[in-house]
């Protein structure tokens, strides 16, 4: 099992990143909450990882904090929740927001995540309630500010739309959400964050 990677951020194509560790590029999928906190390409970073081995693929998932990885592991243990749905939940909600949502048994936020209907949301809340009793909420870390490069507005917009589609949103929904929050000078990470907040 690969539990942690320390290296250099070689590529960032939401929700995928490539981390160069001693000349080997590890491709990982990360939730948007982790993506917001990543440094610029070429900078050093450490990610806590979880490896999923399937018949047709070996998939590596990366997280900024151990707590995020633990939440991911809790989610994929649930019946009917795979890595894709777990990432969608974690991309739309910070760890503490999800914990509070479960503690309050509030389905209204969960049903806005793609792939989660009312019945799925209710089942998730019931199954997670006991598991989350020991979890305490902690102050949310502020995301790193990533300075957008000149001339990348259209590219950032396309990256944001692609990231939302990969999370399960329909292309039209993703385009509408990004268009609604579009401003000059926003990085793709900022666009994704604002679009997700607008949708959830």
Secondary structure, DSSP 8 states (H G I E B T S, - for coil): ---EEEEEEEEEETTEEEEEETTEEEEEEE-HHHHTT---TTSEEEEEEEEEE-SS-EEEEEESSHHHHHHHHHHHHSTT--HHHHHHHHHHS-HHHHHHHHHTT-HHHHTTSTT--HHHHHHHHHHHHHHTTT---------------TT-HHHHHHHHHHHHHHTT--HHHHHHHHHHH--TT--HHHHHHHHHHHH-
